[in-house]
Amino acid sequence: MPTKKKPRNKYIEAYRKERRRVQQFIRRASKRGYLFEDDILPQIPKRITPASIRRLERLTPDELYKRAIKLDYETGEIVSAQDARTTERQEAARKAAETRARNKAIPSLKEEIQARPQDYDRFPSEANILISNWYTELEALRAAPAYQLLKNWMDTALSQFGREAVADMLKTAYQNGYQLGWEVAYNTEGFIDYTNTLIQYIPDVGPVGTDEFWDTLEQTESWDLEYSPKR
């Protein structure tokens, strides 16, 4: 007589999603020198309940930083994570203002075409060509599980870093063999490797700026990447 399958706990997926969010946050922050309490992430309970999920949901970025310190690896100085975040935000805001000021003088591809439509000696800038080509490559992957994630990722990068910086990112990525294809759009590990690596190619941003980028994106995105590689 066949044995009955044990019913799947309906809260498991929600719990795993919240746990991944916290783990990813801690991993990124740790790379910037933040040290968290050893027991900050609860052990996985034998039975997952709504209370288990709420316990993880309460671990917001602000709450996690309250339970961390920041170590400066160059000076050995230790400060509270909240003070370090204040300094980081001030520095990120300064760099963002500088980026916006530089980008005000950079015309978009549409503006370049509309400005002088009959002037055939005027061509789109390299930056606009690179970005336009990337979106064209993405459209060929519209059916992919990560299509919308990739589109929002690029839209956010353009908004935060500007066209010239994103174009430099794409140019460096192509030179290093990073191409947008099915192995990125249909594979969890490929997607994570591609998006994390490319953001590191943004010039003059540094780890603080890239972390602010991910924080901004996660406020509006559900980064649930549990899909299988394309066969």
N, C-alpha and C positions, 0 to 999 in steps of 0.2 A: 504494500500500500504506500503510495507516494506521500512523502512528508510535506506538510504545509509550510510555505515560506513564512518566516516571521514578518509581521507587518512593519513597514518602515516608519520610523518616527517622523511625523510630518514637520517637526521643528528642526530636524538635522540640517537641512540646506540653509535655513536662515541663520542657524548658529555658526555653520562653517563660513558663511559669507562675512558675518561680523568678526569672526576670529581672524580671517585673512586680512580684513581691513586693518585691524590692530597690529597684526604682525608686519604688514607692509609699512605702516607708519613708523613703528619702532625701528625697523631695518633702515629706512631712509634717514631717520633722525640720528641713529647711532653712527652712521657714516660721517655725520657732521660734528661728532664729539659729544653727543648727549648720552648720558648713562642712566638707565632706568632701573628701578627696583627689580630684584630677581623674580619676585612673585607677582609682578604687575599683571601678568596674563594668567587668569585662573586655570587650574587644571581642568581638563575635559571631564565632565561628570558622567557617571555611568548611565544616567537617564537625563536626557535633555528636555527641559521644560521651558515655557515662556519666561520664567524667572531667570533661567540660564542665559537666554538671549538678552534680556533687559540688563543683566549684569555686564555684558560686553558693550551694549549700546551706551551705557553710562561712561565708558572709557573714550570720551571725546578727546580731540587733540589738546584742548585746554586742561582737561583732567589728567591726561598723560604727562603733560609738561609739569604739572604741579608735583608729580612724583618722580622727577628727574633732576639731574644736575648737568652742567655743561663743563667739559674739560677742554682747555686750550692745550693742544698737544705741543705747541711751540714753546709756550711760557710755563706750562704746568699749572696755570691758574684755574681754580674751580669756582664757578659762580652758579647761582640758582638758574634753572632752566627758564624761568619767567623773565628774569633780567636779561638773559641772553637773547630770548625771543624779541624783547623790546628793541635791543640793539640791531638784531637782524632785520626787523621790520623797517626800522629807520633807514638802514642801508639799502634794503630792497626798494623802498619808496624813492630814495634818491636816484638809484640807477634807473628805475622805471620812468621817472620824470625826464631824465637825460635821454632815454630811448624815445619817449614820445616827442621830445623836442627835435631830435634828429629825423624822425619819421614824418614830421609835418611837411617837410620839403620834398618828400619822395612821392611821386604820383603813382596811382594804381594803374594797372594794365588798362582798365576801361577808360580812365581819364586820359591816358596817353593816346589811345585810339581816337577818342572823341575830340581831343584838343585840335588835331590837325589831320582830319581823315583823308585829305587829298595829298598830303605830303609823304610820298613814298620813300623819301630818304630818311624818314624818322621811324625807328624800329623800337619795339618794346625793350625794356631794360633786361639784363641777364637775370636779375632777381625775379621779375615778373614771369619770365619764361620758365625758370626753374619751378616756381610755385604752381604755375598753370599746368605744367607737365605732370607734377605730382598729383594734382586733383584729377587730371585725365586718367592717370594710372589707377587712382582710387575708384573712379567710376566703373572701370572694367571689373572691379571686385564688389559691385553693389550687392550681390547675393551672399556675400561672405558674412559670417557671424560678427566679425569685428568691424564691419563697414562703418557703422555709426560712431563707434568708439574712436576709430581712426580719424574720421571727419571732425569730431568734436575736439580731439587731441590737436589737430592742425589748426583749427579755428582759434582755439585758446592760445596756442603758441604764437600765432600772428598777432592776436590782440595784446598779448603780454610783452612779446619781444620785438615785434615789428618785422616788416617785410625783408629788410636787408639782412637782419640777423638770422631769420629763418632760411633765407636763400643761402647764406653762408653755411648754415647747418646742413642743408640738403646737398650742397656742392661737396662738402667734406665727407658726407655719408656716401655719396656715389663714388668718390675717390677711394674710399675704404671698403667698397664692395657691398654696402648696405642698399638694397633695392626693395621697393614695395612690390610684393608678389603674394601668391597664395600661401607661401610658407609663413607669412606674417599675418595675413587675414584669416587663415583657417587653423592656426596652431597657437595654442596658449603661450608656450615658451618662446616661440618666434615673435609673437606680438610684444611680449614683455621686453625681450632683448632689443628689438628694433626701437621701440618708443623710448626706453631708458637710455640706450646708447646715443640716439640722435639728439636728445635734449642736452647731453654732455657736450655736443659739438656747437652749441650756441656760444658765440664769442663773448668774452668779457662779462659773463653772468655769474659763474661760480656756483658752488653747492647751495648757497643760501637762495639765490634766485631760482634755481631749478626746483628746490623744495617748495618755494612759494608757488611755483607753477603747478606742481602736483596737488598742493593743498587747495588751490583755486579750482582745479579740474574735479577733484573728488567731492567738492561741495555740490556739484551739479550732475555728477556721473555716478552710475552704479557699476563699479569695476568688477563685475562678476564674470570671470573668464574661464568658466568650466565648460570648454567645448573641445572636441577631439580633433586631431590632425586630419586633414583631408586625405582621403584614400585615392 
